[in-house]
Amino acid sequence: MSRAGADALTRADALTRAAARGDLLLAQSLLEDGTDPNGMNSFHRTAIQVMKLGNPMLAELLLRYGADPNVPDPTTGTCPAHDAAREGFLDTLQVLVTGGARLDQCDTWGQTPIDLVPRHLVDALLKNLPHQ
């Protein structure tokens, strides 16, 4: 691997670690310094795929810098919207949808993010999401 490729991987690893921890300040610093928001870490995941779901401000930051909310997990086919929906993080799901996340994208098992929303949260989701 070239030095430039190794540096990009190191930067992607740093950004994904910051996103997974919900470290908004470090993520912002890395993005401002030119780290690719869609760079793959050593586990072939992007920052938006591993971000702390309970932090909608982090999702907003990543999207503002061009993170793709529709990149599927290479193993499960799930996208960040699937994860946010399944875990009930409707505020983050709303940010993802506003930022371009598709709600009709199926995972490996044929489920869309809407299919994964806990039943007791469906009404709240439908009221708060922008219409697609």
C-alpha atoms as an extended CHARMM CRD file, in Angstrom:
* protein
*
       132  EXT
         1         1  MET       CA              0.0000000000        0.0000000000        0.0000000000  PROA      1               0.0000000000
         2         2  SER       CA              1.3100000000        3.4310000000       -0.8740000000  PROA      2               0.0000000000
         3         3  ARG       CA              2.0460000000        6.0160000000        1.7960000000  PROA      3               0.0000000000
         4         4  ALA       CA             -0.9250000000        8.1040000000        0.5980000000  PROA      4               0.0000000000
         5         5  GLY       CA             -3.1770000000        5.0400000000        0.8070000000  PROA      5               0.0000000000
         6         6  ALA       CA             -1.9230000000        4.2340000000        4.3060000000  PROA      6               0.0000000000
         7         7  ASP       CA             -2.4660000000        7.8390000000        5.4150000000  PROA      7               0.0000000000
         8         8  ALA       CA             -6.0290000000        7.8020000000        4.0400000000  PROA      8               0.0000000000
         9         9  LEU       CA             -6.7400000000        4.5430000000        5.8760000000  PROA      9               0.0000000000
        10        10  THR       CA             -5.3170000000        5.9530000000        9.1070000000  PROA      10              0.0000000000
        11        11  ARG       CA             -7.4670000000        9.0840000000        8.7320000000  PROA      11              0.0000000000
        12        12  ALA       CA            -10.5670000000        6.9990000000        7.9640000000  PROA      12              0.0000000000
        13        13  ASP       CA             -9.8710000000        4.8720000000       11.0380000000  PROA      13              0.0000000000
        14        14  ALA       CA             -9.5170000000        8.0100000000       13.1670000000  PROA      14              0.0000000000
        15        15  LEU       CA            -12.7950000000        9.4300000000       11.8460000000  PROA      15              0.0000000000
        16        16  THR       CA            -14.7150000000        6.1890000000       12.3140000000  PROA      16              0.0000000000
        17        17  ARG       CA            -13.3810000000        5.8470000000       15.8650000000  PROA      17              0.0000000000
        18        18  ALA       CA            -14.4640000000        9.4260000000       16.6390000000  PROA      18              0.0000000000
        19        19  ALA       CA            -17.9000000000        8.7830000000       15.1020000000  PROA      19              0.0000000000
        20        20  ALA       CA            -18.3700000000        5.5140000000       17.0040000000  PROA      20              0.0000000000
        21        21  ARG       CA            -17.5780000000        7.2910000000       20.2760000000  PROA      21              0.0000000000
        22        22  GLY       CA            -19.8000000000       10.2390000000       19.3930000000  PROA      22              0.0000000000
        23        23  ASP       CA            -16.8340000000       12.6190000000       19.5890000000  PROA      23              0.0000000000
        24        24  LEU       CA            -18.2920000000       15.5400000000       17.6490000000  PROA      24              0.0000000000
        25        25  LEU       CA            -15.3070000000       17.8600000000       18.1530000000  PROA      25              0.0000000000
        26        26  LEU       CA            -12.7140000000       15.3600000000       16.9510000000  PROA      26              0.0000000000
        27        27  ALA       CA            -14.8810000000       14.3420000000       13.9920000000  PROA      27              0.0000000000
        28        28  GLN       CA            -15.3150000000       17.9940000000       13.0240000000  PROA      28              0.0000000000
        29        29  SER       CA            -11.5840000000       18.6350000000       13.3170000000  PROA      29              0.0000000000
        30        30  LEU       CA            -10.7690000000       15.6370000000       11.1150000000  PROA      30              0.0000000000
        31        31  LEU       CA            -13.3420000000       16.6550000000        8.5130000000  PROA      31              0.0000000000
        32        32  GLU       CA            -12.1430000000       20.2680000000        8.4950000000  PROA      32              0.0000000000
        33        33  ASP       CA             -8.6300000000       18.9250000000        7.9710000000  PROA      33              0.0000000000
        34        34  GLY       CA             -9.7580000000       17.1250000000        4.8160000000  PROA      34              0.0000000000
        35        35  THR       CA            -10.5560000000       13.6020000000        5.9680000000  PROA      35              0.0000000000
        36        36  ASP       CA            -12.8920000000       11.9290000000        3.4710000000  PROA      36              0.0000000000
        37        37  PRO       CA            -16.3090000000       11.4570000000        5.1450000000  PROA      37              0.0000000000
        38        38  ASN       CA            -16.8150000000        8.3670000000        2.9630000000  PROA      38              0.0000000000
        39        39  GLY       CA            -13.3880000000        6.8860000000        3.6050000000  PROA      39              0.0000000000
        40        40  MET       CA            -13.4330000000        3.2160000000        4.5980000000  PROA      40              0.0000000000
        41        41  ASN       CA            -11.7090000000        2.1590000000        7.7860000000  PROA      41              0.0000000000
        42        42  SER       CA             -9.7230000000       -1.0570000000        8.1400000000  PROA      42              0.0000000000
        43        43  PHE       CA            -13.0210000000       -2.9320000000        8.7140000000  PROA      43              0.0000000000
        44        44  HSD       CA            -14.5030000000       -1.5520000000        5.4460000000  PROA      44              0.0000000000
        45        45  ARG       CA            -16.9750000000        0.7450000000        7.2090000000  PROA      45              0.0000000000
        46        46  THR       CA            -17.5070000000        4.4990000000        6.9050000000  PROA      46              0.0000000000
        47        47  ALA       CA            -17.9850000000        6.9530000000        9.7520000000  PROA      47              0.0000000000
        48        48  ILE       CA            -21.7300000000        7.2850000000        9.1700000000  PROA      48              0.0000000000
        49        49  GLN       CA            -22.0850000000        3.4870000000        9.2890000000  PROA      49              0.0000000000
        50        50  VAL       CA            -20.4990000000        3.2310000000       12.7350000000  PROA      50              0.0000000000
        51        51  MET       CA            -21.5400000000        6.5590000000       14.2670000000  PROA      51              0.0000000000
        52        52  LYS       CA            -23.0790000000        6.7550000000       17.7120000000  PROA      52              0.0000000000
        53        53  LEU       CA            -26.7580000000        6.6770000000       16.7680000000  PROA      53              0.0000000000
        54        54  GLY       CA            -27.9090000000        8.7130000000       19.7490000000  PROA      54              0.0000000000
        55        55  ASN       CA            -26.0670000000       11.7690000000       18.4480000000  PROA      55              0.0000000000
        56        56  PRO       CA            -28.0970000000       13.4290000000       15.6590000000  PROA      56              0.0000000000
        57        57  MET       CA            -25.6460000000       16.3640000000       15.6150000000  PROA      57              0.0000000000
        58        58  LEU       CA            -22.9170000000       13.9420000000       14.5590000000  PROA      58              0.0000000000
        59        59  ALA       CA            -25.1200000000       12.6310000000       11.7520000000  PROA      59              0.0000000000
        60        60  GLU       CA            -25.7440000000       16.2350000000       10.6420000000  PROA      60              0.0000000000
        61        61  LEU       CA            -22.0210000000       16.9790000000       10.6620000000  PROA      61              0.0000000000
        62        62  LEU       CA            -21.1240000000       13.9190000000        8.6050000000  PROA      62              0.0000000000
        63        63  LEU       CA            -23.9000000000       14.6380000000        6.1030000000  PROA      63              0.0000000000
        64        64  ARG       CA            -22.8620000000       18.2880000000        5.8120000000  PROA      64              0.0000000000
        65        65  TYR       CA            -19.3800000000       17.1330000000        4.8050000000  PROA      65              0.0000000000
        66        66  GLY       CA            -20.8080000000       14.7630000000        2.1890000000  PROA      66              0.0000000000
        67        67  ALA       CA            -21.1770000000       11.4110000000        3.9490000000  PROA      67              0.0000000000
        68        68  ASP       CA            -23.3560000000        9.0210000000        1.9500000000  PROA      68              0.0000000000
        69        69  PRO       CA            -26.2480000000        7.8270000000        4.1530000000  PROA      69              0.0000000000
        70        70  ASN       CA            -27.1200000000        5.0420000000        1.7020000000  PROA      70              0.0000000000
        71        71  VAL       CA            -23.9060000000        3.0080000000        1.7640000000  PROA      71              0.0000000000
        72        72  PRO       CA            -24.9120000000       -0.5110000000        2.8150000000  PROA      72              0.0000000000
        73        73  ASP       CA            -22.9890000000       -2.5650000000        5.3310000000  PROA      73              0.0000000000
        74        74  PRO       CA            -20.9920000000       -5.1200000000        3.3100000000  PROA      74              0.0000000000
        75        75  THR       CA            -22.1980000000       -7.9830000000        5.5090000000  PROA      75              0.0000000000
        76        76  THR       CA            -25.8350000000       -7.2080000000        6.3230000000  PROA      76              0.0000000000
        77        77  GLY       CA            -26.8650000000       -4.7420000000        3.6370000000  PROA      77              0.0000000000
        78        78  THR       CA            -28.1760000000       -2.4070000000        6.3310000000  PROA      78              0.0000000000
        79        79  CYS       CA            -27.7040000000        1.3320000000        6.0240000000  PROA      79              0.0000000000
        80        80  PRO       CA            -27.5000000000        3.8630000000        8.8600000000  PROA      80              0.0000000000
        81        81  ALA       CA            -31.2690000000        4.4320000000        8.5280000000  PROA      81              0.0000000000
        82        82  HSD       CA            -31.8690000000        0.7310000000        9.2420000000  PROA      82              0.0000000000
        83        83  ASP       CA            -29.7400000000        0.9460000000       12.3830000000  PROA      83              0.0000000000
        84        84  ALA       CA            -31.3470000000        4.1600000000       13.6480000000  PROA      84              0.0000000000
        85        85  ALA       CA            -34.8530000000        2.8140000000       12.9800000000  PROA      85              0.0000000000
        86        86  ARG       CA            -34.2030000000       -0.5600000000       14.6310000000  PROA      86              0.0000000000
        87        87  GLU       CA            -32.7680000000        1.0700000000       17.7610000000  PROA      87              0.0000000000
        88        88  GLY       CA            -35.5380000000        3.6900000000       17.9700000000  PROA      88              0.0000000000
        89        89  PHE       CA            -33.3390000000        6.7660000000       17.4060000000  PROA      89              0.0000000000
        90        90  LEU       CA            -36.0270000000        8.6750000000       15.5440000000  PROA      90              0.0000000000
        91        91  ASP       CA            -34.2420000000       12.0330000000       15.8540000000  PROA      91              0.0000000000
        92        92  THR       CA            -31.1840000000       10.6080000000       14.1140000000  PROA      92              0.0000000000
        93        93  LEU       CA            -33.3790000000        8.8480000000       11.5620000000  PROA      93              0.0000000000
        94        94  GLN       CA            -35.0430000000       12.1610000000       10.7480000000  PROA      94              0.0000000000
        95        95  VAL       CA            -31.6370000000       13.8010000000       10.2110000000  PROA      95              0.0000000000
        96        96  LEU       CA            -30.5650000000       10.9230000000        7.9690000000  PROA      96              0.0000000000
        97        97  VAL       CA            -33.7350000000       11.1360000000        5.8630000000  PROA      97              0.0000000000
        98        98  THR       CA            -33.4270000000       14.9110000000        5.5650000000  PROA      98              0.0000000000
        99        99  GLY       CA            -29.8350000000       14.2950000000        4.4380000000  PROA      99              0.0000000000
       100       100  GLY       CA            -30.8950000000       11.8950000000        1.6910000000  PROA      100             0.0000000000
       101       101  ALA       CA            -31.2610000000        8.4950000000        3.3590000000  PROA      101             0.0000000000
       102       102  ARG       CA            -33.6790000000        6.2770000000        1.4890000000  PROA      102             0.0000000000
       103       103  LEU       CA            -36.4300000000        4.5190000000        3.4080000000  PROA      103             0.0000000000
       104       104  ASP       CA            -37.1350000000        2.0890000000        0.5650000000  PROA      104             0.0000000000
       105       105  GLN       CA            -33.6860000000        0.4890000000        0.5670000000  PROA      105             0.0000000000
       106       106  CYS       CA            -33.7990000000       -3.1720000000        1.6280000000  PROA      106             0.0000000000
       107       107  ASP       CA            -31.1940000000       -4.9950000000        3.6840000000  PROA      107             0.0000000000
       108       108  THR       CA            -30.0320000000       -8.5790000000        3.0780000000  PROA      108             0.0000000000
       109       109  TRP       CA            -33.2800000000       -9.8980000000        4.5920000000  PROA      109             0.0000000000
       110       110  GLY       CA            -35.5100000000       -7.6800000000        2.4390000000  PROA      110             0.0000000000
       111       111  GLN       CA            -36.3790000000       -5.2580000000        5.2370000000  PROA      111             0.0000000000
       112       112  THR       CA            -36.5790000000       -1.4900000000        4.8640000000  PROA      112             0.0000000000
       113       113  PRO       CA            -35.7920000000        0.9060000000        7.7200000000  PROA      113             0.0000000000
       114       114  ILE       CA            -39.5370000000        1.3900000000        8.3100000000  PROA      114             0.0000000000
       115       115  ASP       CA            -39.9440000000       -2.3760000000        8.7840000000  PROA      115             0.0000000000
       116       116  LEU       CA            -37.4810000000       -2.1930000000       11.6790000000  PROA      116             0.0000000000
       117       117  VAL       CA            -39.0240000000        0.6620000000       13.6800000000  PROA      117             0.0000000000
       118       118  PRO       CA            -40.3000000000       -0.6300000000       17.0370000000  PROA      118             0.0000000000
       119       119  ARG       CA            -44.1000000000       -0.8230000000       16.8120000000  PROA      119             0.0000000000
       120       120  HSD       CA            -44.6790000000        1.6140000000       19.6700000000  PROA      120             0.0000000000
       121       121  LEU       CA            -42.7130000000        4.3100000000       17.7810000000  PROA      121             0.0000000000
       122       122  VAL       CA            -44.2960000000        4.0300000000       14.3250000000  PROA      122             0.0000000000
       123       123  ASP       CA            -46.8650000000        6.8150000000       14.8750000000  PROA      123             0.0000000000
       124       124  ALA       CA            -44.1910000000        9.2100000000       16.1570000000  PROA      124             0.0000000000
       125       125  LEU       CA            -42.0160000000        8.3710000000       13.1780000000  PROA      125             0.0000000000
       126       126  LEU       CA            -44.7410000000        9.0100000000       10.6360000000  PROA      126             0.0000000000
       127       127  LYS       CA            -45.6090000000       12.3600000000       12.2220000000  PROA      127             0.0000000000
       128       128  ASN       CA            -42.0420000000       13.6540000000       12.3100000000  PROA      128             0.0000000000
       129       129  LEU       CA            -40.4100000000       12.4350000000        9.1160000000  PROA      129             0.0000000000
       130       130  PRO       CA            -40.3860000000       14.6640000000        6.0600000000  PROA      130             0.0000000000
       131       131  HSD       CA            -42.6640000000       13.2620000000        3.3660000000  PROA      131             0.0000000000
       132       132  GLN       CA            -40.8560000000       11.3890000000        0.6330000000  PROA      132             0.0000000000
